[in-house]
Amino acid sequence: MTATIASDELNAALIAGVIPNLGSYPHGQLTGIHSGKKKQGTRMLKLECPTCGMVIRTTKTWLEQTGQPICACDGQSVFEEDEGGE
Ligand SMILES: [Zn+2]
């Protein structure tokens, strides 16, 4: 056994190099899948097309930045927020 010495250094390098990258991952939080709890933070809004009934989900951020989405069923129906979602 002659090449096992580097493990501590490697671990330190991995921790120093990888963890900060994970911390800045642009997706936001990825935790919660295994906790059994409802996700915190991003709240998905349920939007429904009043014409065809298609349902989509997005976040308030997108509605504020991009505006209400328009359905492809007729190219002009605006998805409306469905307050009765789960
Ligand atoms: Zn539609």
PDB file of the backbone (N, CA, C, O) and the ligand in Angstrom, with CONECT records:
HET     ZN  A 101       1
ATOM      1  N   MET A   1       0.857  -1.198   0.000  1.00  0.00           N
ATOM      2  CA  MET A   1       0.000   0.000   0.000  1.00  0.00           C
ATOM      3  C   MET A   1       0.884   1.236   0.000  1.00  0.00           C
ATOM      4  O   MET A   1       1.489   1.573   1.018  1.00  0.00           O
ATOM      5  N   THR A   2       0.957   1.896  -1.113  1.00  0.00           N
ATOM      6  CA  THR A   2       1.853   3.055  -1.178  1.00  0.00           C
ATOM      7  C   THR A   2       1.116   4.312  -1.614  1.00  0.00           C
ATOM      8  O   THR A   2       1.690   5.400  -1.560  1.00  0.00           O
ATOM      9  N   ALA A   3      -0.101   4.202  -2.034  1.00  0.00           N
ATOM     10  CA  ALA A   3      -0.740   5.363  -2.654  1.00  0.00           C
ATOM     11  C   ALA A   3      -2.044   5.765  -1.958  1.00  0.00           C
ATOM     12  O   ALA A   3      -2.962   6.286  -2.590  1.00  0.00           O
ATOM     13  N   THR A   4      -2.110   5.518  -0.662  1.00  0.00           N
ATOM     14  CA  THR A   4      -3.358   5.836   0.037  1.00  0.00           C
ATOM     15  C   THR A   4      -3.285   7.146   0.797  1.00  0.00           C
ATOM     16  O   THR A   4      -4.255   7.540   1.443  1.00  0.00           O
ATOM     17  N   ILE A   5      -2.168   7.816   0.731  1.00  0.00           N
ATOM     18  CA  ILE A   5      -1.969   8.993   1.586  1.00  0.00           C
ATOM     19  C   ILE A   5      -2.812  10.178   1.116  1.00  0.00           C
ATOM     20  O   ILE A   5      -3.174  11.039   1.918  1.00  0.00           O
ATOM     21  N   ALA A   6      -3.115  10.223  -0.143  1.00  0.00           N
ATOM     22  CA  ALA A   6      -3.738  11.416  -0.685  1.00  0.00           C
ATOM     23  C   ALA A   6      -5.210  11.573  -0.291  1.00  0.00           C
ATOM     24  O   ALA A   6      -5.811  12.600  -0.608  1.00  0.00           O
ATOM     25  N   SER A   7      -5.803  10.601   0.382  1.00  0.00           N
ATOM     26  CA  SER A   7      -7.249  10.659   0.582  1.00  0.00           C
ATOM     27  C   SER A   7      -7.689  11.887   1.377  1.00  0.00           C
ATOM     28  O   SER A   7      -8.686  12.525   1.040  1.00  0.00           O
ATOM     29  N   ASP A   8      -6.946  12.213   2.428  1.00  0.00           N
ATOM     30  CA  ASP A   8      -7.338  13.378   3.216  1.00  0.00           C
ATOM     31  C   ASP A   8      -7.256  14.653   2.389  1.00  0.00           C
ATOM     32  O   ASP A   8      -8.154  15.495   2.409  1.00  0.00           O
ATOM     33  N   GLU A   9      -6.164  14.766   1.669  1.00  0.00           N
ATOM     34  CA  GLU A   9      -6.029  15.952   0.818  1.00  0.00           C
ATOM     35  C   GLU A   9      -7.113  15.982  -0.247  1.00  0.00           C
ATOM     36  O   GLU A   9      -7.673  17.031  -0.566  1.00  0.00           O
ATOM     37  N   LEU A  10      -7.395  14.797  -0.790  1.00  0.00           N
ATOM     38  CA  LEU A  10      -8.417  14.752  -1.827  1.00  0.00           C
ATOM     39  C   LEU A  10      -9.772  15.146  -1.258  1.00  0.00           C
ATOM     40  O   LEU A  10     -10.518  15.910  -1.870  1.00  0.00           O
ATOM     41  N   ASN A  11     -10.077  14.619  -0.088  1.00  0.00           N
ATOM     42  CA  ASN A  11     -11.357  14.981   0.527  1.00  0.00           C
ATOM     43  C   ASN A  11     -11.445  16.477   0.770  1.00  0.00           C
ATOM     44  O   ASN A  11     -12.471  17.105   0.510  1.00  0.00           O
ATOM     45  N   ALA A  12     -10.350  17.038   1.273  1.00  0.00           N
ATOM     46  CA  ALA A  12     -10.345  18.474   1.535  1.00  0.00           C
ATOM     47  C   ALA A  12     -10.551  19.251   0.243  1.00  0.00           C
ATOM     48  O   ALA A  12     -11.278  20.244   0.209  1.00  0.00           O
ATOM     49  N   ALA A  13      -9.898  18.782  -0.822  1.00  0.00           N
ATOM     50  CA  ALA A  13     -10.030  19.466  -2.099  1.00  0.00           C
ATOM     51  C   ALA A  13     -11.459  19.342  -2.629  1.00  0.00           C
ATOM     52  O   ALA A  13     -12.021  20.292  -3.174  1.00  0.00           O
ATOM     53  N   LEU A  14     -12.029  18.155  -2.458  1.00  0.00           N
ATOM     54  CA  LEU A  14     -13.395  17.964  -2.941  1.00  0.00           C
ATOM     55  C   LEU A  14     -14.373  18.842  -2.171  1.00  0.00           C
ATOM     56  O   LEU A  14     -15.256  19.477  -2.747  1.00  0.00           O
ATOM     57  N   ILE A  15     -14.190  18.862  -0.850  1.00  0.00           N
ATOM     58  CA  ILE A  15     -15.092  19.680  -0.032  1.00  0.00           C
ATOM     59  C   ILE A  15     -14.954  21.147  -0.403  1.00  0.00           C
ATOM     60  O   ILE A  15     -15.945  21.860  -0.557  1.00  0.00           O
ATOM     61  N   ALA A  16     -13.704  21.587  -0.545  1.00  0.00           N
ATOM     62  CA  ALA A  16     -13.471  22.997  -0.851  1.00  0.00           C
ATOM     63  C   ALA A  16     -13.965  23.336  -2.251  1.00  0.00           C
ATOM     64  O   ALA A  16     -14.466  24.437  -2.481  1.00  0.00           O
ATOM     65  N   GLY A  17     -13.827  22.395  -3.193  1.00  0.00           N
ATOM     66  CA  GLY A  17     -14.143  22.691  -4.579  1.00  0.00           C
ATOM     67  C   GLY A  17     -15.581  22.425  -4.944  1.00  0.00           C
ATOM     68  O   GLY A  17     -16.149  23.141  -5.770  1.00  0.00           O
ATOM     69  N   VAL A  18     -16.186  21.412  -4.349  1.00  0.00           N
ATOM     70  CA  VAL A  18     -17.508  20.979  -4.808  1.00  0.00           C
ATOM     71  C   VAL A  18     -18.632  21.638  -4.040  1.00  0.00           C
ATOM     72  O   VAL A  18     -19.627  22.069  -4.624  1.00  0.00           O
ATOM     73  N   ILE A  19     -18.477  21.715  -2.746  1.00  0.00           N
ATOM     74  CA  ILE A  19     -19.585  22.235  -1.944  1.00  0.00           C
ATOM     75  C   ILE A  19     -19.975  23.663  -2.341  1.00  0.00           C
ATOM     76  O   ILE A  19     -21.162  23.955  -2.481  1.00  0.00           O
ATOM     77  N   PRO A  20     -18.994  24.558  -2.524  1.00  0.00           N
ATOM     78  CA  PRO A  20     -19.400  25.918  -2.933  1.00  0.00           C
ATOM     79  C   PRO A  20     -20.147  25.915  -4.258  1.00  0.00           C
ATOM     80  O   PRO A  20     -21.070  26.707  -4.447  1.00  0.00           O
ATOM     81  N   ASN A  21     -19.763  25.038  -5.177  1.00  0.00           N
ATOM     82  CA  ASN A  21     -20.469  24.970  -6.448  1.00  0.00           C
ATOM     83  C   ASN A  21     -21.906  24.504  -6.244  1.00  0.00           C
ATOM     84  O   ASN A  21     -22.832  25.042  -6.851  1.00  0.00           O
ATOM     85  N   LEU A  22     -22.082  23.528  -5.409  1.00  0.00           N
ATOM     86  CA  LEU A  22     -23.442  23.061  -5.139  1.00  0.00           C
ATOM     87  C   LEU A  22     -24.263  24.165  -4.495  1.00  0.00           C
ATOM     88  O   LEU A  22     -25.455  24.316  -4.763  1.00  0.00           O
ATOM     89  N   GLY A  23     -23.593  24.943  -3.629  1.00  0.00           N
ATOM     90  CA  GLY A  23     -24.315  25.988  -2.926  1.00  0.00           C
ATOM     91  C   GLY A  23     -24.844  27.055  -3.866  1.00  0.00           C
ATOM     92  O   GLY A  23     -25.842  27.711  -3.567  1.00  0.00           O
ATOM     93  N   SER A  24     -24.177  27.232  -5.007  1.00  0.00           N
ATOM     94  CA  SER A  24     -24.612  28.275  -5.930  1.00  0.00           C
ATOM     95  C   SER A  24     -25.376  27.692  -7.116  1.00  0.00           C
ATOM     96  O   SER A  24     -25.594  28.366  -8.122  1.00  0.00           O
ATOM     97  N   TYR A  25     -25.773  26.442  -6.983  1.00  0.00           N
ATOM     98  CA  TYR A  25     -26.511  25.808  -8.067  1.00  0.00           C
ATOM     99  C   TYR A  25     -27.746  26.634  -8.401  1.00  0.00           C
ATOM    100  O   TYR A  25     -28.517  26.963  -7.499  1.00  0.00           O
ATOM    101  N   PRO A  26     -27.958  26.977  -9.657  1.00  0.00           N
ATOM    102  CA  PRO A  26     -28.995  27.971  -9.999  1.00  0.00           C
ATOM    103  C   PRO A  26     -30.414  27.464  -9.813  1.00  0.00           C
ATOM    104  O   PRO A  26     -31.359  28.252  -9.871  1.00  0.00           O
ATOM    105  N   HIS A  27     -30.582  26.197  -9.596  1.00  0.00           N
ATOM    106  CA  HIS A  27     -31.935  25.662  -9.483  1.00  0.00           C
ATOM    107  C   HIS A  27     -32.605  26.033  -8.180  1.00  0.00           C
ATOM    108  O   HIS A  27     -33.822  25.910  -8.041  1.00  0.00           O
ATOM    109  N   GLY A  28     -31.805  26.493  -7.212  1.00  0.00           N
ATOM    110  CA  GLY A  28     -32.391  26.745  -5.907  1.00  0.00           C
ATOM    111  C   GLY A  28     -32.363  25.496  -5.078  1.00  0.00           C
ATOM    112  O   GLY A  28     -31.534  24.615  -5.311  1.00  0.00           O
ATOM    113  N   GLN A  29     -33.241  25.397  -4.122  1.00  0.00           N
ATOM    114  CA  GLN A  29     -33.119  24.277  -3.202  1.00  0.00           C
ATOM    115  C   GLN A  29     -33.565  22.980  -3.855  1.00  0.00           C
ATOM    116  O   GLN A  29     -34.557  22.926  -4.582  1.00  0.00           O
ATOM    117  N   LEU A  30     -32.801  21.945  -3.570  1.00  0.00           N
ATOM    118  CA  LEU A  30     -33.130  20.636  -4.106  1.00  0.00           C
ATOM    119  C   LEU A  30     -33.505  19.672  -2.995  1.00  0.00           C
ATOM    120  O   LEU A  30     -33.694  18.480  -3.236  1.00  0.00           O
ATOM    121  N   THR A  31     -33.609  20.176  -1.805  1.00  0.00           N
ATOM    122  CA  THR A  31     -33.917  19.307  -0.672  1.00  0.00           C
ATOM    123  C   THR A  31     -35.413  19.123  -0.550  1.00  0.00           C
ATOM    124  O   THR A  31     -36.189  19.801  -1.223  1.00  0.00           O
ATOM    125  N   GLY A  32     -35.811  18.215   0.300  1.00  0.00           N
ATOM    126  CA  GLY A  32     -37.234  18.076   0.591  1.00  0.00           C
ATOM    127  C   GLY A  32     -37.855  16.844  -0.026  1.00  0.00           C
ATOM    128  O   GLY A  32     -38.928  16.424   0.408  1.00  0.00           O
ATOM    129  N   ILE A  33     -37.218  16.243  -1.030  1.00  0.00           N
ATOM    130  CA  ILE A  33     -37.818  15.103  -1.701  1.00  0.00           C
ATOM    131  C   ILE A  33     -37.963  13.934  -0.735  1.00  0.00           C
ATOM    132  O   ILE A  33     -38.957  13.207  -0.759  1.00  0.00           O
ATOM    133  N   HIS A  34     -36.954  13.769   0.113  1.00  0.00           N
ATOM    134  CA  HIS A  34     -36.955  12.591   0.981  1.00  0.00           C
ATOM    135  C   HIS A  34     -37.496  12.904   2.367  1.00  0.00           C
ATOM    136  O   HIS A  34     -37.570  12.015   3.215  1.00  0.00           O
ATOM    137  N   SER A  35     -37.870  14.138   2.608  1.00  0.00           N
ATOM    138  CA  SER A  35     -38.252  14.502   3.961  1.00  0.00           C
ATOM    139  C   SER A  35     -39.707  14.139   4.240  1.00  0.00           C
ATOM    140  O   SER A  35     -40.105  14.053   5.402  1.00  0.00           O
ATOM    141  N   GLY A  36     -40.493  13.929   3.216  1.00  0.00           N
ATOM    142  CA  GLY A  36     -41.901  13.634   3.423  1.00  0.00           C
ATOM    143  C   GLY A  36     -42.741  14.867   3.662  1.00  0.00           C
ATOM    144  O   GLY A  36     -43.962  14.780   3.788  1.00  0.00           O
ATOM    145  N   LYS A  37     -42.088  16.022   3.726  1.00  0.00           N
ATOM    146  CA  LYS A  37     -42.838  17.259   3.951  1.00  0.00           C
ATOM    147  C   LYS A  37     -43.094  17.954   2.619  1.00  0.00           C
ATOM    148  O   LYS A  37     -42.455  17.661   1.609  1.00  0.00           O
ATOM    149  N   LYS A  38     -44.027  18.862   2.645  1.00  0.00           N
ATOM    150  CA  LYS A  38     -44.251  19.711   1.474  1.00  0.00           C
ATOM    151  C   LYS A  38     -43.044  20.610   1.274  1.00  0.00           C
ATOM    152  O   LYS A  38     -42.425  21.065   2.237  1.00  0.00           O
ATOM    153  N   LYS A  39     -42.719  20.860   0.018  1.00  0.00           N
ATOM    154  CA  LYS A  39     -41.608  21.743  -0.261  1.00  0.00           C
ATOM    155  C   LYS A  39     -41.911  23.142   0.254  1.00  0.00           C
ATOM    156  O   LYS A  39     -43.036  23.635   0.177  1.00  0.00           O
ATOM    157  N   GLN A  40     -40.877  23.752   0.774  1.00  0.00           N
ATOM    158  CA  GLN A  40     -41.021  25.143   1.173  1.00  0.00           C
ATOM    159  C   GLN A  40     -40.534  26.024   0.041  1.00  0.00           C
ATOM    160  O   GLN A  40     -40.018  25.536  -0.964  1.00  0.00           O
ATOM    161  N   GLY A  41     -40.699  27.316   0.209  1.00  0.00           N
ATOM    162  CA  GLY A  41     -40.134  28.228  -0.762  1.00  0.00           C
ATOM    163  C   GLY A  41     -41.022  28.372  -1.974  1.00  0.00           C
ATOM    164  O   GLY A  41     -42.153  28.845  -1.871  1.00  0.00           O
ATOM    165  N   THR A  42     -40.513  27.965  -3.126  1.00  0.00           N
ATOM    166  CA  THR A  42     -41.216  28.196  -4.377  1.00  0.00           C
ATOM    167  C   THR A  42     -42.625  27.629  -4.328  1.00  0.00           C
ATOM    168  O   THR A  42     -42.834  26.446  -4.060  1.00  0.00           O
ATOM    169  N   ARG A  43     -43.564  28.491  -4.590  1.00  0.00           N
ATOM    170  CA  ARG A  43     -44.960  28.084  -4.575  1.00  0.00           C
ATOM    171  C   ARG A  43     -45.422  27.993  -6.020  1.00  0.00           C
ATOM    172  O   ARG A  43     -45.434  28.994  -6.737  1.00  0.00           O
ATOM    173  N   MET A  44     -45.801  26.794  -6.450  1.00  0.00           N
ATOM    174  CA  MET A  44     -46.268  26.631  -7.817  1.00  0.00           C
ATOM    175  C   MET A  44     -47.727  27.066  -7.899  1.00  0.00           C
ATOM    176  O   MET A  44     -48.581  26.590  -7.150  1.00  0.00           O
ATOM    177  N   LEU A  45     -47.987  27.974  -8.819  1.00  0.00           N
ATOM    178  CA  LEU A  45     -49.346  28.437  -9.027  1.00  0.00           C
ATOM    179  C   LEU A  45     -49.993  27.620 -10.134  1.00  0.00           C
ATOM    180  O   LEU A  45     -49.367  27.328 -11.153  1.00  0.00           O
ATOM    181  N   LYS A  46     -51.233  27.260  -9.926  1.00  0.00           N
ATOM    182  CA  LYS A  46     -51.976  26.514 -10.931  1.00  0.00           C
ATOM    183  C   LYS A  46     -52.751  27.501 -11.796  1.00  0.00           C
ATOM    184  O   LYS A  46     -53.520  28.321 -11.295  1.00  0.00           O
ATOM    185  N   LEU A  47     -52.534  27.403 -13.101  1.00  0.00           N
ATOM    186  CA  LEU A  47     -53.214  28.295 -14.032  1.00  0.00           C
ATOM    187  C   LEU A  47     -54.064  27.455 -14.978  1.00  0.00           C
ATOM    188  O   LEU A  47     -53.656  26.375 -15.405  1.00  0.00           O
ATOM    189  N   GLU A  48     -55.225  27.956 -15.293  1.00  0.00           N
ATOM    190  CA  GLU A  48     -56.128  27.206 -16.154  1.00  0.00           C
ATOM    191  C   GLU A  48     -56.622  28.078 -17.299  1.00  0.00           C
ATOM    192  O   GLU A  48     -56.968  29.243 -17.102  1.00  0.00           O
ATOM    193  N   CYS A  49     -56.653  27.499 -18.507  1.00  0.00           N
ATOM    194  CA  CYS A  49     -57.191  28.202 -19.669  1.00  0.00           C
ATOM    195  C   CYS A  49     -58.712  28.177 -19.582  1.00  0.00           C
ATOM    196  O   CYS A  49     -59.305  27.104 -19.471  1.00  0.00           O
ATOM    197  N   PRO A  50     -59.352  29.341 -19.632  1.00  0.00           N
ATOM    198  CA  PRO A  50     -60.811  29.388 -19.518  1.00  0.00           C
ATOM    199  C   PRO A  50     -61.505  28.820 -20.758  1.00  0.00           C
ATOM    200  O   PRO A  50     -62.701  28.531 -20.712  1.00  0.00           O
ATOM    201  N   THR A  51     -60.784  28.657 -21.848  1.00  0.00           N
ATOM    202  CA  THR A  51     -61.393  28.195 -23.095  1.00  0.00           C
ATOM    203  C   THR A  51     -61.352  26.674 -23.216  1.00  0.00           C
ATOM    204  O   THR A  51     -62.379  26.044 -23.468  1.00  0.00           O
ATOM    205  N   CYS A  52     -60.171  26.082 -23.037  1.00  0.00           N
ATOM    206  CA  CYS A  52     -60.054  24.643 -23.244  1.00  0.00           C
ATOM    207  C   CYS A  52     -59.835  23.883 -21.939  1.00  0.00           C
ATOM    208  O   CYS A  52     -59.961  22.659 -21.903  1.00  0.00           O
ATOM    209  N   GLY A  53     -59.509  24.598 -20.876  1.00  0.00           N
ATOM    210  CA  GLY A  53     -59.348  23.933 -19.592  1.00  0.00           C
ATOM    211  C   GLY A  53     -57.961  23.394 -19.322  1.00  0.00           C
ATOM    212  O   GLY A  53     -57.734  22.749 -18.299  1.00  0.00           O
ATOM    213  N   MET A  54     -57.036  23.648 -20.220  1.00  0.00           N
ATOM    214  CA  MET A  54     -55.672  23.183 -19.992  1.00  0.00           C
ATOM    215  C   MET A  54     -55.116  23.782 -18.717  1.00  0.00           C
ATOM    216  O   MET A  54     -55.328  24.959 -18.424  1.00  0.00           O
ATOM    217  N   VAL A  55     -54.404  22.966 -17.964  1.00  0.00           N
ATOM    218  CA  VAL A  55     -53.836  23.409 -16.700  1.00  0.00           C
ATOM    219  C   VAL A  55     -52.317  23.412 -16.810  1.00  0.00           C
ATOM    220  O   VAL A  55     -51.713  22.443 -17.270  1.00  0.00           O
ATOM    221  N   ILE A  56     -51.717  24.499 -16.386  1.00  0.00           N
ATOM    222  CA  ILE A  56     -50.252  24.580 -16.321  1.00  0.00           C
ATOM    223  C   ILE A  56     -49.884  25.087 -14.937  1.00  0.00           C
ATOM    224  O   ILE A  56     -50.720  25.609 -14.199  1.00  0.00           O
ATOM    225  N   ARG A  57     -48.623  24.920 -14.610  1.00  0.00           N
ATOM    226  CA  ARG A  57     -48.143  25.423 -13.325  1.00  0.00           C
ATOM    227  C   ARG A  57     -46.884  26.236 -13.539  1.00  0.00           C
ATOM    228  O   ARG A  57     -46.008  25.857 -14.316  1.00  0.00           O
ATOM    229  N   THR A  58     -46.804  27.334 -12.855  1.00  0.00           N
ATOM    230  CA  THR A  58     -45.604  28.156 -12.903  1.00  0.00           C
ATOM    231  C   THR A  58     -45.493  28.879 -11.573  1.00  0.00           C
ATOM    232  O   THR A  58     -46.282  28.638 -10.659  1.00  0.00           O
ATOM    233  N   THR A  59     -44.528  29.753 -11.469  1.00  0.00           N
ATOM    234  CA  THR A  59     -44.332  30.466 -10.221  1.00  0.00           C
ATOM    235  C   THR A  59     -44.719  31.926 -10.385  1.00  0.00           C
ATOM    236  O   THR A  59     -44.787  32.460 -11.491  1.00  0.00           O
ATOM    237  N   LYS A  60     -44.968  32.544  -9.253  1.00  0.00           N
ATOM    238  CA  LYS A  60     -45.345  33.951  -9.256  1.00  0.00           C
ATOM    239  C   LYS A  60     -44.274  34.802  -9.918  1.00  0.00           C
ATOM    240  O   LYS A  60     -44.562  35.821 -10.546  1.00  0.00           O
ATOM    241  N   THR A  61     -43.021  34.357  -9.763  1.00  0.00           N
ATOM    242  CA  THR A  61     -41.916  35.107 -10.360  1.00  0.00           C
ATOM    243  C   THR A  61     -42.094  35.235 -11.867  1.00  0.00           C
ATOM    244  O   THR A  61     -41.906  36.314 -12.429  1.00  0.00           O
ATOM    245  N   TRP A  62     -42.454  34.140 -12.515  1.00  0.00           N
ATOM    246  CA  TRP A  62     -42.614  34.184 -13.970  1.00  0.00           C
ATOM    247  C   TRP A  62     -43.798  35.052 -14.363  1.00  0.00           C
ATOM    248  O   TRP A  62     -43.728  35.780 -15.353  1.00  0.00           O
ATOM    249  N   LEU A  63     -44.869  34.986 -13.611  1.00  0.00           N
ATOM    250  CA  LEU A  63     -46.027  35.814 -13.939  1.00  0.00           C
ATOM    251  C   LEU A  63     -45.684  37.292 -13.835  1.00  0.00           C
ATOM    252  O   LEU A  63     -46.154  38.117 -14.618  1.00  0.00           O
ATOM    253  N   GLU A  64     -44.833  37.610 -12.826  1.00  0.00           N
ATOM    254  CA  GLU A  64     -44.451  39.012 -12.653  1.00  0.00           C
ATOM    255  C   GLU A  64     -43.464  39.449 -13.725  1.00  0.00           C
ATOM    256  O   GLU A  64     -43.533  40.579 -14.210  1.00  0.00           O
ATOM    257  N   GLN A  65     -42.546  38.563 -14.096  1.00  0.00           N
ATOM    258  CA  GLN A  65     -41.498  38.941 -15.048  1.00  0.00           C
ATOM    259  C   GLN A  65     -41.995  38.887 -16.488  1.00  0.00           C
ATOM    260  O   GLN A  65     -41.691  39.770 -17.289  1.00  0.00           O
ATOM    261  N   THR A  66     -42.764  37.843 -16.815  1.00  0.00           N
ATOM    262  CA  THR A  66     -43.121  37.585 -18.208  1.00  0.00           C
ATOM    263  C   THR A  66     -44.579  37.893 -18.496  1.00  0.00           C
ATOM    264  O   THR A  66     -44.950  38.175 -19.635  1.00  0.00           O
ATOM    265  N   GLY A  67     -45.383  37.841 -17.483  1.00  0.00           N
ATOM    266  CA  GLY A  67     -46.803  38.108 -17.661  1.00  0.00           C
ATOM    267  C   GLY A  67     -47.607  36.832 -17.783  1.00  0.00           C
ATOM    268  O   GLY A  67     -47.058  35.731 -17.821  1.00  0.00           O
ATOM    269  N   GLN A  68     -48.919  37.000 -17.844  1.00  0.00           N
ATOM    270  CA  GLN A  68     -49.807  35.844 -17.919  1.00  0.00           C
ATOM    271  C   GLN A  68     -49.577  35.103 -19.243  1.00  0.00           C
ATOM    272  O   GLN A  68     -49.524  35.743 -20.293  1.00  0.00           O
ATOM    273  N   PRO A  69     -49.441  33.791 -19.219  1.00  0.00           N
ATOM    274  CA  PRO A  69     -49.230  33.029 -20.456  1.00  0.00           C
ATOM    275  C   PRO A  69     -50.517  32.918 -21.269  1.00  0.00           C
ATOM    276  O   PRO A  69     -51.626  32.967 -20.735  1.00  0.00           O
ATOM    277  N   ILE A  70     -50.330  32.768 -22.569  1.00  0.00           N
ATOM    278  CA  ILE A  70     -51.448  32.646 -23.496  1.00  0.00           C
ATOM    279  C   ILE A  70     -51.516  31.206 -23.998  1.00  0.00           C
ATOM    280  O   ILE A  70     -50.491  30.622 -24.350  1.00  0.00           O
ATOM    281  N   CYS A  71     -52.697  30.644 -24.033  1.00  0.00           N
ATOM    282  CA  CYS A  71     -52.865  29.247 -24.421  1.00  0.00           C
ATOM    283  C   CYS A  71     -52.752  29.101 -25.937  1.00  0.00           C
ATOM    284  O   CYS A  71     -53.101  30.005 -26.695  1.00  0.00           O
ATOM    285  N   ALA A  72     -52.255  27.940 -26.356  1.00  0.00           N
ATOM    286  CA  ALA A  72     -52.091  27.668 -27.775  1.00  0.00           C
ATOM    287  C   ALA A  72     -53.390  27.208 -28.429  1.00  0.00           C
ATOM    288  O   ALA A  72     -53.441  27.058 -29.650  1.00  0.00           O
ATOM    289  N   CYS A  73     -54.436  26.981 -27.644  1.00  0.00           N
ATOM    290  CA  CYS A  73     -55.652  26.424 -28.231  1.00  0.00           C
ATOM    291  C   CYS A  73     -56.272  27.399 -29.235  1.00  0.00           C
ATOM    292  O   CYS A  73     -56.799  26.987 -30.269  1.00  0.00           O
ATOM    293  N   ASP A  74     -56.204  28.686 -28.921  1.00  0.00           N
ATOM    294  CA  ASP A  74     -56.694  29.670 -29.886  1.00  0.00           C
ATOM    295  C   ASP A  74     -55.741  30.859 -30.011  1.00  0.00           C
ATOM    296  O   ASP A  74     -56.026  31.808 -30.741  1.00  0.00           O
ATOM    297  N   GLY A  75     -54.645  30.812 -29.324  1.00  0.00           N
ATOM    298  CA  GLY A  75     -53.628  31.847 -29.443  1.00  0.00           C
ATOM    299  C   GLY A  75     -53.966  33.140 -28.744  1.00  0.00           C
ATOM    300  O   GLY A  75     -53.229  34.116 -28.880  1.00  0.00           O
ATOM    301  N   GLN A  76     -55.062  33.182 -27.997  1.00  0.00           N
ATOM    302  CA  GLN A  76     -55.398  34.440 -27.323  1.00  0.00           C
ATOM    303  C   GLN A  76     -55.988  34.253 -25.922  1.00  0.00           C
ATOM    304  O   GLN A  76     -56.078  35.209 -25.152  1.00  0.00           O
ATOM    305  N   SER A  77     -56.385  33.035 -25.597  1.00  0.00           N
ATOM    306  CA  SER A  77     -56.934  32.814 -24.258  1.00  0.00           C
ATOM    307  C   SER A  77     -55.823  32.919 -23.217  1.00  0.00           C
ATOM    308  O   SER A  77     -54.774  32.287 -23.346  1.00  0.00           O
ATOM    309  N   VAL A  78     -56.063  33.714 -22.200  1.00  0.00           N
ATOM    310  CA  VAL A  78     -55.055  33.954 -21.172  1.00  0.00           C
ATOM    311  C   VAL A  78     -55.314  33.019 -20.001  1.00  0.00           C
ATOM    312  O   VAL A  78     -56.421  32.955 -19.467  1.00  0.00           O
ATOM    313  N   PHE A  79     -54.281  32.306 -19.619  1.00  0.00           N
ATOM    314  CA  PHE A  79     -54.399  31.429 -18.453  1.00  0.00           C
ATOM    315  C   PHE A  79     -54.748  32.257 -17.224  1.00  0.00           C
ATOM    316  O   PHE A  79     -54.199  33.336 -17.002  1.00  0.00           O
ATOM    317  N   GLU A  80     -55.654  31.736 -16.447  1.00  0.00           N
ATOM    318  CA  GLU A  80     -56.071  32.428 -15.236  1.00  0.00           C
ATOM    319  C   GLU A  80     -55.683  31.609 -14.017  1.00  0.00           C
ATOM    320  O   GLU A  80     -55.704  30.379 -14.035  1.00  0.00           O
ATOM    321  N   GLU A  81     -55.333  32.318 -12.971  1.00  0.00           N
ATOM    322  CA  GLU A  81     -54.916  31.652 -11.753  1.00  0.00           C
ATOM    323  C   GLU A  81     -56.109  30.949 -11.106  1.00  0.00           C
ATOM    324  O   GLU A  81     -57.186  31.522 -10.939  1.00  0.00           O
ATOM    325  N   ASP A  82     -55.874  29.693 -10.752  1.00  0.00           N
ATOM    326  CA  ASP A  82     -56.917  28.907 -10.109  1.00  0.00           C
ATOM    327  C   ASP A  82     -56.642  28.847  -8.623  1.00  0.00           C
ATOM    328  O   ASP A  82     -55.757  28.122  -8.169  1.00  0.00           O
ATOM    329  N   GLU A  83     -57.407  29.614  -7.875  1.00  0.00           N
ATOM    330  CA  GLU A  83     -57.158  29.712  -6.425  1.00  0.00           C
ATOM    331  C   GLU A  83     -57.569  28.450  -5.703  1.00  0.00           C
ATOM    332  O   GLU A  83     -57.209  28.245  -4.543  1.00  0.00           O
ATOM    333  N   GLY A  84     -58.315  27.611  -6.377  1.00  0.00           N
ATOM    334  CA  GLY A  84     -58.808  26.413  -5.711  1.00  0.00           C
ATOM    335  C   GLY A  84     -57.861  25.230  -5.786  1.00  0.00           C
ATOM    336  O   GLY A  84     -58.256  24.098  -5.508  1.00  0.00           O
ATOM    337  N   GLY A  85     -56.614  25.482  -6.161  1.00  0.00           N
ATOM    338  CA  GLY A  85     -55.653  24.396  -6.259  1.00  0.00           C
ATOM    339  C   GLY A  85     -55.349  23.767  -4.918  1.00  0.00           C
ATOM    340  O   GLY A  85     -55.881  24.180  -3.887  1.00  0.00           O
ATOM    341  N   GLU A  86     -54.498  22.774  -4.940  1.00  0.00           N
ATOM    342  CA  GLU A  86     -54.179  22.112  -3.668  1.00  0.00           C
ATOM    343  C   GLU A  86     -53.340  23.035  -2.857  1.00  0.00           C
ATOM    344  O   GLU A  86     -52.948  22.694  -1.741  1.00  0.00           O
TER     345      GLU A  86
HETATM  346 ZN    ZN A 101     -56.744  26.811 -24.092  1.00  0.00          ZN2+
END
